[in-house]
Structures are given as C-alpha cells and as structure tokens.
Amino acid sequence: MKILRHSDPGYASFIKRLNRRAIPDPGVRELVGEIISEVAANGDGALLAYTKRFDGATLTAKELFVSEEEFAAAEKAVTPATRRAIARSLKNIKAFAKHSLRKDWSYKNAEGATVGERFTPFDRVGVYVPGGKAPLVSTALMTAGFALAAGVPEIIGATPCGPDGKVNPAVLYALRKSGATEVIKVGGAQAVAALALGTKSIRPVDMIVGPGNRFVVEAKRQLVGAVAIDLLPGPSEVLILSDKTGNPEFIAADLLAQAEHAGDSVVGFLTDSKALLDKVLKAVDRQILTLSRNKYIRDVLKGGTFVLHVKSMDEGIAIVNDFAPEHLSLICADEKKRLAQVRTAGAIYVGNDSPVAVGDFLAGPSHTLPTGGAGRSFSGLRADHFQRRTSIVKLDKAAVRKSLDVVEEFARIEGLDAHGRSTAIRLEHR
C-alpha cells in the first residue's frame, strides 16, 4: 500500500492527484459505444453473442429470462438463515424509503393560481446486480427494494449468469422478494444497452439503477436520454478519517473489509495521529492472515490502498471533500463539528462502532452510492429516484386577471405575442 506522511517529499503532489473527476477512459468509452451500437442494431443476437464472449454462457433468446421453475428452485435452495437476513434487510429498506418518498402538495400563489407537484412511480425500471467474484445479494435488495417501496409496478433485474446459464439462487430469491417481475441472465454494458433500447425479447425500461464495473457505468453514462439513470456507481471505495480516538483494530477490519471487494476497489486511511497509523498497519498485517479472500485483499492493498499521515483533521476534512468518497468512516472526538464539515461523501459512518458492513447489508439506506469522485454531483440511490415529478397549475378567471399584466410584459419582451394573447383571450370570453 502507498504510505505517505505530510513531511514526505511526494505528499503534496499525491494529495493533488486525489482530486478526482469521474471521466471515463477513452478505451472504455469506445468499446462501450461499440457494444451499444451492436445491441441497437442486432438486439437479441448481439446480447447472446456478448453473453457467450464475456460470461462463457451459451443461451437462446428464450433462455435470456429466468424461468418460474428457476425462481422456485432458488427459493428452495436458500437457507432459513438467508431468508431471515433478507427479510430483515428489506424491512429496514422499506422503513427508510418511506421517509424519503416525496408527497403531492399544492398551494395558491400570489395571483390565486393553484400550483403544486404530483409524484408518480416510474412504470418500468431495470435494476443491475453485478456478478463476478461474489454474489451481491444485498445489491439486489438495495436497488429493487427501493423501487418496490416507491410503487414501481414492473421491476426487471439484470445480473450475469455463470457458464452453466444459472444465476446464484440467493440473488434470485432476493430479487423476487424485492419485487422483481422479470430477471434477465445478462450483465455488462450489453445488459444496460438492452434495458435502455429494448430488443425483440426485452421491452425497454424507463430507468436503470445499480452499481457495476467501469463498462456498466460508462454504458449508463452514454445512454442517458434514452433512459433515466440513478447515478454513476462504479467499483467500491472507502475513506477512513480518524483522530487519535480511533480503535486500530476496528479501522484495520474496515480497511480489509473494503479490500475484500477486490477488482478496482479503493481503500484510504487518513489520520493526524502517527501512533494510530502505526497501530492500524500492524493490525492489518495480523488480521489479514485470518481471512478467506486473502489473495484478493492483498491485491487491493498493494494496488488500490493509500495511508496518509495528515497535518491536521482540518486537512483531512479538506482531502475528504476533494476526494468525494463513496463511503466515509469518520472517527473523532468532535464528531458533530467534523460531520457538519463533510459535504461530498456518498454515505458517512460516524464513530468507532459504525462498521460500513452494517450499511452495506442492513441499516436501511441504499449502498448504491456515487464513486470515482461523482459524489460532488450525485447522491446515493433513494426511493424518490423512482418517482416522476409533475408540476400542476390551475387558474380561475380571477387568477388569470391578476396574472395578465406580467404575462403580457414577458410576451412583449420576448416577442411572443401569441403567449400574451392566449392569456388575454380568456378574459374576453365568459
């Protein structure tokens, strides 16, 4: 891992490089563009070809969708403990979602017109659940579960199958319990393209949500307009900022848990305490020996992890706000003050006893969060992402009369006399 202290020569330049912008790699952008064009032109055929190429699975068009028999087999396969865990997580998700759903409202403006907003759920939403090295059951819950809470009537899951054409049963069970009405066995940029554009077998959706690798994220970026998206959640990341009050064993465990995601995961630890830094590094070396995904963790520690001894907590907060981490673990004596200073994190875990893992699996907020610096512009997935906002305006004659002079003045300024006339005519006809 990269370890730098504020007195080191390369410290300042490294800090500058941490100020990220979520700009795609040109090679990724080009390849994803080709995939989207191919799916647009050849539909199911392109989807099946890419599934064979990238996932090693040979499917027919009829096998793109998970069958009812497969759903039933998945339900039988999951253990009672898994069922209980999924049920408890969904319960918290639904409860949390209720607080963020927007409600219809209206009031009378100064001219007496009734104005307001109405919120309705999207009709058909696609939720992407990554495959890869771990079955992300919790991601199924924390995408589809929020769509379910918002009242979306059609939820289509997309998750890659294995070479045998099967999807992890716990993922399928979680998707079905979260309201998924259909699931396709396809992943990657090709799945995003199929959901957005439609194929002969797959009807297009109104919105696509969920995390994924850089190809999935880039596909969502390129297809905005053809479809709505939630945000740009890519490979997982965590930043831990702690003063001397941090528990080194807990911090080490959180760093290792993040590294367990493998791939392009990013792990960062910042502290103004040299003593804590040294203790955390020793704890990491000791704890890693007990973990089953030891190889993946070591790869991330080597290539995607940095540890910084910052000059002060003020500097640490400044780095956090520049970095815009997906997850921030904030551990300090003056946590209320420091919490108020953080502006760009996707989710904040406050104090020694707030492991990110509880947020990942159970707490209630979605773990689908902005990564790669996108936290400056995006917030994490919420239930209200799945609601359309429509403004409502209703006038009577009195409100029209009070509005007319302003409308006619704007019409004169902008040279749009028909606008003014369309308002005035209502007062000429009784």
Secondary structure, DSSP 8 states (H G I E B T S, - for coil): -EEEETTSTTHHHHHHHTS------HHHHHHHHHHHHHHHHHHHHHHHHHHHHHH-----GGGSB--HHHHHHHHHHS-HHHHHHHHHHHHHHHHHHHHH----EEEE-TTS-EEEEEEEE-SEEEEE---TTS--HHHHHHHHHHHHHHT-SEEEEE----TTS---HHHHHHHHHTT-SEEES--HHHHHHHHHH--SSS---SEEE----HHHHHHHHHHBTTBEE-----S-EEEEEE-TTS-HHHHHHHHHHHHTT-TT-EEEEEES-HHHHHHHHHHHHHHGGG-TTHHHHHHHHHHSEEEEE-S-HHHHHHHHHHH--SEEEEE-TTHHHHHHH--S-SEEEESTT--HHHHHHTSSS-S----TTGGGT-----GGGGEEEEEEEE--HHHHHHHHHHHHHHHHHHT-HHHHHHHHHHHH--
